[in-house]
Structures are given as structure tokens and as C-alpha cells.
Amino acid sequence: MREIVFDTETTGLDPKAGHRLVEIGCVELVDRRETGRTFHAYFHPERDMPAEAEAVHGLSIQFLSDKPLFAARADELIEFLGDAPMVAHNAVFDFGFINAELARAGRPALDMTRMCCTVQMARKLHPGAKHSLDALCTRYGIDRSHRIKHGALLDAELLAHLYIEMTGGRQIGLGLAAQPAAAPAGAPAMGGFRPASPQRPYREPRPHAATPAELALHAQFVATLHQPLWHDSP
């Protein structure tokens, strides 16, 4: 199954108040695996950049001044999205901005039934916990040390990892080796055996059979039981 995990950056919180989309980042998943295909674009917002928004994502109007309008890349974005389900953190926000830009560009809106919101997923999985992207990355052991400011493609990549983990995916923490080391000479071949590392010498398994004294104590204990079940007739 093909899915698109995406994130946006904007000039504010409400497209109905005149705020605009300035960046989008999309990551393609097939069968909950990243394919390496992405879509990333910056857009000129045709307005100023409020200081509070710039403080979040670091995109100044000077940086965006030579970027294309959304309409110039709308068809390219639509082609990349296709008809795949779309995953976002607080997805209603992101869908609202994309659909506002599509309407300005004279393109049809995205069907809201395609929407998958990881905030809603997190609320069901972890009620009462923090549901920010940072908090969830910490919970699932996803490295976000390179995330200094918000960025649409970076956040989409982090969200893709998070979404895979939240849906039972790759289990990042396992860290399975591609090729296990050869077992030491004389080591028994058995299921689940992990060869000793070069830094730790191999030791033969220790016996765990009960001693005669332990067996005698067990027999004394069994003798004190009243009508044990295993003495009943079938």
C-alpha cells in the first residue's frame, strides 16, 4: 500500500485569515517502508512573514522572495500525491492549508477521507501523555538531535519513522546485525544462540540439575501435601 507522510510550514495558523503555505515536505511509503522518493518545495507567500512564524521555522521573506508561487508547482505536487492516503501530525491543519492553496490555484481540493492524523492515533495509544512530535519521538526512541527548527521535509521524515513505529513497524531499537558472527569452536548449535563477542570468552553452559539434597527437601515437602491432584484417579 502506498502512503504519503507530509508536513507543512506556514505564515500563521489560519488560512481563512490570509495566512499562506510556505513549505511542504512529503515522504513516500510503500507497505510502511520508505522508498526514498520525496517531494519538497518552498513557496513565495505573496505577503509578509510574521516574526512569530519565522521564529518557529526560520523562513524569512527574504529567503522566500525568489521561490515560486504554489500554483507553479501545484500539478507536480498533485502528481506526487496521487490518490494515496496522507499522514500528517495534526492533519486537519495541514489539509486546511493545502486545500486553501489548491483552491487559489484553481485545482480540486484533497478528499478529507484520505487524511490520517498521528495526533489522533497518539491520543488513543497514549491517553494523557504529551502528543507533540518531539515528545513522541522521545517515547519511541527516534533520534531528533538534528531538529533545531521546524522544517517540512525533516519533520515529514521524523513523522514517517514515528508512524511506522506507532503502527508496529520496524522496531528501531532491535538493531539486528545483518550477518551474525560465527559461533566459537565447540559451541552448541541451538535455536536462539548468540555467539560470544570477541571481547568475551565463550563459556560452556552451567548445569542446572537439582542436587541430591535439594531432591530430598522436595520429597519432604511433597509428603506434607494433603491429597495432591496428581494422586487422584483419572
Wavefront OBJ file of the C-alpha trace (Angstrom):
o trace
v 0.000 0.000 0.000
v 1.314 3.461 -0.904
v 1.050 6.263 1.669
v 2.373 9.823 1.816
v 3.663 11.258 5.095
v 3.879 15.043 4.911
v 4.323 18.279 6.820
v 3.861 21.958 6.042
v 5.200 25.297 7.248
v 3.061 28.430 7.037
v 2.916 32.130 7.832
v 0.375 31.539 10.614
v -2.384 29.365 11.961
v -5.450 30.072 9.823
v -5.671 30.146 6.023
v -9.048 31.908 6.321
v -7.227 34.832 7.975
v -4.947 35.214 4.958
v -2.084 33.029 6.104
v -0.241 31.065 3.441
v 1.693 27.872 2.890
v 5.461 28.465 2.507
v 6.924 24.949 2.582
v 5.810 21.354 2.091
v 7.739 18.129 2.538
v 6.420 14.691 1.552
v 7.849 11.204 2.089
v 6.601 8.172 0.173
v 5.932 4.896 1.987
v 5.062 1.585 0.343
v 3.950 -1.172 2.709
v 5.111 1.021 5.617
v 8.653 1.274 4.239
v 10.338 4.425 2.966
v 11.039 4.199 -0.761
v 13.461 7.141 -0.887
v 11.077 9.218 -3.024
v 10.264 12.644 -1.614
v 8.697 15.921 -2.683
v 9.943 19.180 -1.188
v 9.231 22.776 -2.137
v 9.321 26.329 -0.789
v 6.711 28.861 -1.927
v 6.539 32.641 -2.027
v 3.605 33.551 0.257
v 2.692 36.828 -1.508
v 2.613 38.529 1.885
v 4.882 39.307 4.861
v 6.277 36.746 7.297
v 5.164 37.363 10.905
v 8.048 37.282 13.386
v 6.409 34.581 15.497
v 6.112 32.254 12.488
v 9.703 32.915 11.402
v 10.869 32.071 14.917
v 9.343 28.604 14.522
v 10.652 27.593 11.094
v 13.340 30.170 10.324
v 11.979 31.037 6.859
v 12.292 34.753 6.232
v 10.529 36.672 3.471
v 13.996 37.452 2.082
v 14.718 33.726 1.736
v 11.325 33.096 0.120
v 11.426 36.116 -2.197
v 12.797 34.154 -5.182
v 10.741 30.994 -4.598
v 7.862 30.040 -6.931
v 4.204 30.584 -6.149
v 2.273 27.496 -5.054
v 0.355 27.461 -8.348
v 3.594 26.995 -10.294
v 4.219 23.619 -8.664
v 0.658 22.560 -7.865
v 0.442 19.984 -10.652
v 3.800 18.482 -9.683
v 2.604 18.125 -6.099
v -0.739 16.638 -7.159
v 1.046 14.080 -9.342
v 3.344 13.057 -6.482
v 0.456 12.686 -4.027
v -1.635 10.600 -6.430
v -4.584 9.030 -4.640
v -2.578 7.697 -1.679
v -3.693 8.123 1.940
v -1.935 11.120 3.522
v -0.444 11.059 7.016
v 0.276 14.228 8.999
v 0.648 15.353 12.604
v -2.443 17.442 13.378
v -3.575 16.639 9.851
v -6.624 18.954 9.827
v -4.254 21.933 9.994
v -2.099 20.743 7.078
v -5.059 19.688 4.923
v -6.670 23.072 5.509
v -3.649 24.959 4.193
v -3.093 22.684 1.190
v -6.739 22.859 0.184
v -6.742 26.656 0.532
v -3.735 26.854 -1.809
v -5.272 24.368 -4.255
v -8.430 26.490 -4.361
v -6.396 29.629 -5.147
v -4.641 27.701 -7.914
v -7.944 26.512 -9.385
v -7.316 22.856 -8.518
v -9.708 20.446 -6.782
v -9.404 20.039 -3.030
v -7.939 16.956 -1.391
v -10.558 14.464 -0.217
v -10.569 14.596 3.584
v -11.207 10.843 3.726
v -7.564 10.404 2.694
v -6.464 12.010 5.949
v -4.660 10.062 8.692
v -3.763 12.091 11.794
v -0.939 10.856 14.037
v -2.056 13.168 16.856
v -5.373 11.308 16.990
v -3.506 7.997 16.851
v -1.262 9.083 19.736
v -4.220 10.156 21.871
v -5.693 6.660 21.558
v -2.378 4.874 22.133
v -1.107 7.111 24.948
v -4.010 8.912 26.658
v -2.924 11.664 28.992
v 0.629 11.823 27.607
v 2.234 14.581 25.557
v 1.483 14.233 21.849
v 3.903 16.693 20.247
v 6.231 15.347 17.559
v 9.221 15.895 19.870
v 7.580 14.056 22.775
v 6.535 11.107 20.631
v 9.979 10.815 19.039
v 11.426 10.598 22.552
v 8.847 7.970 23.545
v 9.650 5.795 20.519
v 13.418 6.283 20.624
v 13.650 8.231 17.348
v 16.726 10.461 17.080
v 15.723 14.102 16.587
v 19.001 15.710 17.692
v 19.368 17.368 14.270
v 15.978 19.108 14.603
v 16.851 22.656 15.676
v 13.918 24.408 13.966
v 10.810 23.097 12.275
v 11.336 22.112 8.645
v 8.699 20.452 6.477
v 10.847 17.717 4.926
v 12.793 16.987 8.118
v 9.579 16.806 10.138
v 7.966 14.587 7.491
v 10.934 12.200 7.693
v 10.715 12.093 11.502
v 6.967 11.602 11.283
v 7.416 8.751 8.801
v 9.665 6.962 11.312
v 7.169 7.673 14.077
v 4.182 6.497 12.028
v 5.946 3.226 11.185
v 6.697 2.648 14.878
v 3.187 3.579 16.003
v 1.732 1.058 13.568
v 4.032 -1.723 14.779
v 6.679 -1.328 12.076
v 10.403 -1.811 12.119
v 11.166 -1.727 15.872
v 14.171 0.579 15.575
v 15.624 -0.423 18.924
v 16.259 -4.053 17.994
v 19.369 -3.287 15.941
v 19.688 -6.757 14.420
v 23.020 -7.462 12.733
v 22.927 -8.164 9.005
v 25.387 -11.065 9.294
v 25.878 -12.723 12.713
v 29.387 -13.612 13.743
v 30.491 -17.246 13.531
v 29.989 -19.315 16.695
v 33.110 -20.190 18.724
v 34.601 -23.644 18.219
v 32.754 -26.246 20.252
v 29.731 -24.053 20.847
v 26.440 -25.944 20.598
v 24.254 -25.225 17.569
v 20.879 -24.345 19.010
v 17.979 -22.038 18.248
v 18.360 -18.538 19.639
v 22.107 -18.977 20.367
v 24.003 -15.701 20.317
v 27.726 -16.153 19.654
v 30.110 -14.696 22.185
v 31.700 -11.405 21.181
v 35.478 -11.273 20.610
v 35.827 -9.324 23.860
v 34.094 -12.007 25.962
v 35.421 -15.587 26.056
v 32.992 -18.405 25.408
v 31.915 -20.348 28.493
v 30.241 -23.745 28.492
v 26.643 -23.707 29.780
v 26.458 -24.367 33.514
v 24.448 -27.398 34.704
v 21.187 -26.585 36.471
v 20.100 -30.042 37.701
v 18.891 -30.295 41.289
v 21.367 -31.707 43.823
v 20.524 -34.850 45.915
v 19.972 -32.609 48.944
v 17.537 -30.432 47.004
v 15.658 -33.500 45.749
v 15.357 -34.817 49.333
v 13.950 -31.491 50.548
v 11.455 -31.510 47.680
v 10.315 -35.047 48.581
v 9.794 -33.967 52.198
v 7.685 -31.019 51.045
v 5.547 -33.160 48.715
v 4.885 -35.574 51.586
v 3.223 -32.746 53.532
v 0.664 -32.017 50.791
v -2.904 -33.146 51.504
v -4.442 -35.143 48.641
v -2.292 -33.778 45.811
v -4.143 -33.695 42.481
v -1.650 -35.907 40.693
v -2.595 -38.812 43.030
v -6.252 -38.659 42.007
v -7.565 -41.425 39.790
v -8.235 -40.421 36.174
l 1 2 3 4 5 6 7 8 9 10 11 12 13 14 15 16 17 18 19 20 21 22 23 24 25 26 27 28 29 30 31 32 33 34 35 36 37 38 39 40 41 42 43 44 45 46 47 48 49 50 51 52 53 54 55 56 57 58 59 60 61 62 63 64 65 66 67 68 69 70 71 72 73 74 75 76 77 78 79 80 81 82 83 84 85 86 87 88 89 90 91 92 93 94 95 96 97 98 99 100 101 102 103 104 105 106 107 108 109 110 111 112 113 114 115 116 117 118 119 120 121 122 123 124 125 126 127 128 129 130 131 132 133 134 135 136 137 138 139 140 141 142 143 144 145 146 147 148 149 150 151 152 153 154 155 156 157 158 159 160 161 162 163 164 165 166 167 168 169 170 171 172 173 174 175 176 177 178 179 180 181 182 183 184 185 186 187 188 189 190 191 192 193 194 195 196 197 198 199 200 201 202 203 204 205 206 207 208 209 210 211 212 213 214 215 216 217 218 219 220 221 222 223 224 225 226 227 228 229 230 231 232 233 234
